C-alpha cells in the first residue's frame, strides 16, 4: 500500500472522529477537536486525490468512514447490534476493498 492510500485510511479514521464529535460534542474543546478532525480528514483526502483517481479515493474514504462510524456506535456507544445492518456495512467494505484492488496504485503526476 503506498503513501497515498495510507493518507486515505488515516483520513477515514479522522472522519469517524468528526462524525462522533458532531454527534457527541458538548464542551467548546470537544468542538475544537471536531473541527480539527474535519480539517485533517478533508486535507488528507484531497491531497491523496491529487495522485489517485478522485472517485475511488472518495468512495474508499466514505466507505471506510461509514464502516468505522457504525462500528464505533456499537462498540463505544452501546448501539444495538443489528445483523442486517452489519451485513450491509460489510458489503460496502467489500466494495471498497474491490475498488482498491482494481485501481492502479502507480502515482500519477500532481494536477496543477
N, C-alpha and C positions, 0 to 999 in steps of 0.2 A: 504494500500500500504506500503510495507516495505522499509527500507532504501535503499536497492539495486535498487529498481525501481525508487526511488526518484533521485538517482545518474544518472540513465539513462535519466530521464526527464531533469535534470539540464545539463547533457552533451549535450543533443539535443539543448537546448537553447544556449549554447556556440557554438555549431555547426553552428547555424543560424548566430551568431555573427561573426564567422570567415569567413563564406561564404560571408557575406556582406562586411567584411574587405577586402577579396581578390578582390572583385569587385570594391569597392569604396575608398580604402585607397590611399592617395596621400602623406601625410607627414610621416616622419620617426616614429613619436609617434603613428600614426594610425597603422603602420606596427607592432610596438611592441605589441599593444593591440591585433592585429590579431594573432600574434604568441602565445601570452599568451592564447587566446581563443582556438587555436588549441591544445595546450598542455593540458589545463584543460578538454576540451571535450574528448580527447582520454584517458587521465588518468582516468577520471570517468567511461567511458565506459569499459575500460579494467578491472578496479577494480571491477565493477559490474559483469563482465563476469567470475570472479573467483567464484562467488556464484550462478549465474543464468545461464541457458543454453545460450551459446555464440551465437548461431544462432538467437535465439529470441531477445537477447539483441541488436544484430547488426540490425536486422530488425526493431525493435522499434526505435532505435537511428536514423536510416536513414529515416524511415517514418515520425517521428516527425520533423526531420530536414528539410525534403522536404516540409512538410506542413507549417512549420514556415517560410521557405525561400520564398515560393510563397505568403504567407500572408503578409510578410514584403515588398515584391516587390510592392504589390498592395497598402498597407496602407502607407508605408513610401516613396516610390519612384515613385508613380504615374503610375505604370504599368497598362495596361488596364485590366479590369475585364472581363475575358472570361469564361462564364458559364461552358462550357465543361471542361476547364482546372480545374476549381474549383471542378466540379463533380468528375473528375478523382483523384484529390488530396484527396477529401473526401472519395473515395473508398479505397485509401491507408490508410487513418486514420482508417476506419472501420476495415481493415485487421489488423492494428497494435493493435487496441483495442481487436479484437478477439484473436490475439496471446497472449496478456497479460492475457486474461480471461482463456485460456486453459493451460497456463503454471503454473506449480507448483511453488508457492511462497516460499515454505519452503527453507530456506538457506541450501545449501549443504556445505560440508567441503571444505575449500580452497584447490585447486590443487597446489601442490608444484612443 
